[in-house]
């Protein structure tokens, strides 16, 4: 990359050294991009700096040297920030890197849920924020091994027209790293369709404490389909042209082929961690309330997950 493209990747920060953050960082580093993984776990940071990342994917197995740090230890202004923290940590993560944000810093969120881009924009400004979704697979095997098998893609766009050139630059950056990416003005559709998918499977699975296959029953499907229907109604009311047939096809595929998968919200409940309920089902409920669309099944799931979280803390 040259010119402005080179400026954009001069100093890339990847926030969150989980599976996705580690895999994306490794692929960008292999393509020659200057990347620092930013995390709060000092032990993980020390391990990554000492031994690098072992990457196992369809390209083979290799070790990728990485630089990892806490935000507080960094001083150089970032050119690009790619956010992979859980949505409940987005605001804190942005506060921690505020001293690394300059007038030419851009950011991309590929996180789950709704509202992350707006949270990031509070620090960086809407003109400099891009958002999107990815289904690139990644699993972290502690302490520093990441697996990714199968194809996935990245769909992204800018919050404001001023950021359109940078969205296309990021598309080129990911493509140069051998990842399938598309800068697409309809990225908001992809975001909402992923929210509908996650809302339909995550919360019921967390409440019932069952893997995805446990929802494949008459009663389970009634809940799942109602959540999809409500999310689609809210999206359409907000002029986001999601396709319910496409969403249900993805849901049915998961019910048929990923039966033993434990969604992240279930994993959080079982581990006693806070969930992303407010960024997924809760965000759909709030968006519905704001525009006058009722979401009774979604609202019930939100309250049940919140109740489980509160009970776990007592």
C-alpha positions, 0 to 999 in steps of 0.5 A: 500500500502507498500514500493514504493507504500506507498512512491508514495501516501505519500503526494498527491496534487490535483491541481484544486478544481473544480468538478473533482479535488474535486471528485477525492480528496474525493475518494482518501481520503476515501481510506486513501490517504493523499491528499491536494487540491490546488487552488487559490480561497481563499474563496473556500479553507476556505469553504472546510477546514471549512465544508469539501466536501459533496459527492453525488454519487452512494454510497450515500451521505456523508461528507468528511473532506478535506485539501485545501490550496494555493500552496504558503502556502505549504512546504512539497515536494509532492510525487504525483501531480494530475493535474485537472486545465484547460489546459490554467492554467497548466503552471502557476499551475506548476510554483506555485508548483515548490518549492513542487517538488522533485527528487521523485515527480511524476505527472498525468494529466487527463486534456482535450486536448493535450500538458498538459503532456509536460507542466508538464514535463518541471517542473517535467521531462518526466520520472516522468509524466503520462497522460491519460483520464477519463470519470468519471462524476462529477458536482460541486454545490457551494460551496462544494458539488460534484455529480457523478452518473453513471460509468466512467473509468480512462485510464493512462500511462507514458510518458517514460518507466521509469515511467511504475511502477508508472503508475501501482501503480496509477492504483492500487491506483484508484482501491483501491478507488473503481474507475475503472482504467487501466494502458494501453500503448495505452492510447495515443489513448484514449487521441486523441479520446477524443480530437476528440470528444471534438473538434467536439462538443465544438467549434461548440457549442461555436460559435453557442451558442447552446447546443449539440442538436443544432448540430444535423442537416444536416449542424451541422453534416457536421461540426462535421463529418469534424472535426472528419475526420481531427482529425483522419487524424492528429492522424494517421499521428502521428502514433496514431491508433484512431478508427473513428467509435468509435469516431463517435459512441460517438459523435452520442450518445451525439447528441442523449442523451445529447441534452441539455448539454452545453459543457465547451467551450460554458460555458466559452464563455457565462461567458466571460472566456478564453476557451481551444480552443488552447488545443483542436482544436488549438492543432489539427491544430498545430499538423497537420501543423507540419506534413503536414496534412491540417485541414481547418474546424478545423482551421476555428473553431479555428479562430472563437472561438478566434475572439469571445474571443477577441470580448468579451474582447472589 
